[in-house]
Amino acid sequence: MRKLTFPIAAVERDVGLSKDVLRVWERRYGFPMPERGANGERLYSAKQVERLQLIKRLMDQGLRPGRLLTRSDKELSALAAPRAPAHAAPPSDSGLEELLHHVTRHDNDAFVQGLQQRLAREGLQLFVQDTIAPLTALVGLAWQEGRLQLFEEHLFTELTERTLRRAIASIPGGQRPRVLLTSVPNERHALGLLMAEAIFALEGAQCIPLGTQTPLPDIARAAAAHRADIVALSFSSAFARRQIPGLLNELRPALPVTVEVWAGGGGVRRIAPPAGVHVMISLQEAAAALERWRDAH
């Protein structure tokens, strides 16, 4: 069986580390140590790519590469393991574990059917808050612990987003505030945006979804073109947290003072919000912020 290898351009794209960084690490730390193809091109094994992805994730959490590249695989996995607070309780909803089992068993039809049944039973608002939000956290935990493969996490995301989009499309158009929803460049995760859009739409807001990875100047231009009252940004826990304050500080003065900037998602936990930016962790906080905006206007 032919060994699976990846050229340096593919590693740069899929891991998020530049070719220059990979070459420097090769010289300085002896990792990654690629094979060479017929034309001398660097070829990386699947195991090396997996290790690089783990190192990149830990770097995004603030750890220095020099500390990581000399660690064993076991030590890296221990560093990446989530540390639950002592008061955290195990999931009480066995149905969420069952949905996760459908993903790991690759039973897509059962997974989608399970989502739709819970949506019909709970209604969209509770479905987002009590099913999608905790299920997403459960999936992230399973991936960190190695119980879920990356393609399984991607499939979960795609099927869940598809279910949410259909549900949101059935909500009648709203009025003010006009909420522009998007993410910054290199933030590809759309599930948080869709959950926020569902809550805002149910509360009667007019949502303007731009999708993910919108350049900051285009966010400002879109906000002006659509006369947005609020720009809502989603930052997943996978996004480099140290970059968030700088991005928000860059965007805030590019918008009129009358346009509020809201930042939500797992990525904004424990960051000090820049002046003029409202940070919210939960969907309940987002709904309360919408009510506050209406009271003020």
Helices and strands as residue ranges (DSSP letters): E 5-7, H 8-15, H 19-29, E 35-36, E 42-45, H 46-60, H 65-68, H 73-80, H 94-104, H 108-122, H 124-126, I 127-132, H 133-144, H 150-169, E 175-182, H 191-202, E 205-209, H 216-225, E 230-234, G 241-243, H 244-251, G 252-254, E 260-264, G 266-268, E 277-280, H 283-296
